[in-house]
């Protein structure tokens, strides 16, 4: 059962998400929060698997709450950012903070359900079109400052190829087709790369692919 915390300052939106997700046999909305500070408290109290996080809220925004929650809780907890716009000024910061992707609030119900399952399984909700916009924003912002630069030299040649394709927004099946390997093998390469680079999930791998030069915005068409 996937335990979900819904965070949004509008009660009607929270109720809609709860009704949709609770109807799924493998999902349970264990709590709601209407502000960033409440989200941090509820995440600590309820230990959800997935947090649906609004960005703009009173009482602490979703970006700061995402940083706090992911910094304090167990490995495996995932955050999906909810936003009114496809890419606002906070999304890249949220991805860098460890969020596993983002959705617009008027997304189709089946896409929301699919996203929850995807991030729970360790995938990221980043389509190729979203990846293009994300990398364009990253290019404008410049690489993030890190206490210790990530060394992609620890990756094998095949792992570097796979990371570059993840950075272009390809899923495991698409990577497998491109490299003439099985989807399971592609997934294994992705997992090993994340372990070697000490990254939380594929969303951070997308950012790393850009910052390391394995992929650039202009390559995405």
C-alpha positions, 0 to 999 in steps of 0.5 A: 500500500502506497501511503500518501500525504496531500499538501495544498492550501486549498481544501477543495483541491486536497479533497479532490486528490484524496477522493481520486487516490483513495479509490485506488486499491494500492493507495491510501491518503494518510493525511493532508496539510495546508501549509509548508510547516504543517507538511513538515509536521505531518510527514514526521508524524505519518511517515508517508511514502509519497508527498504531493506538495504544492509550491506556493502556500502560506506558512512556509512554501513547498520548496522549503518544506521539500528540502526539510522533509527529504533531508529529515526522513528515510530513504525512499520517501518521494515528493511530487511537486504540484504547480499551477504552471508547467514550469515556475521559478521554484521547480528547478530548486525543488528538483535539486532539493530531491523532488521526484518530478512535478505535475500541473494541478489540472493534470488528467486523473490517470496521469496523477495516479500513474505519477504516484506509482512511478515515483514510488517505484523510483522513477521520475515524472519528467517527460521529454518536453518538461526535461527540455524546459528544466534544462533550459532553466538550469542553463540560465541558472548555471550549475549548482554549487556543491560541497563536493563535486560529483565525479561521473568518472566513477561510472562505466561507459555504458552507465554514462550512456544511460545517464545521458539518455535519462537526461534526455527524458527517456524511460527505461523501455526507451533507453533499452530500445536505443541501446539494444538491451532489455528494460531490466538491464536499463533499470539496473544501469540506472540504479547502479549509476544513482548508487555510485553518484549518491543520488536520490532518484532519476530527477536528480540524475537529469540535473546531474546529466546536464551539470556534468556535460553528459547532455545539454539543452540543445541536444533535446531538439 
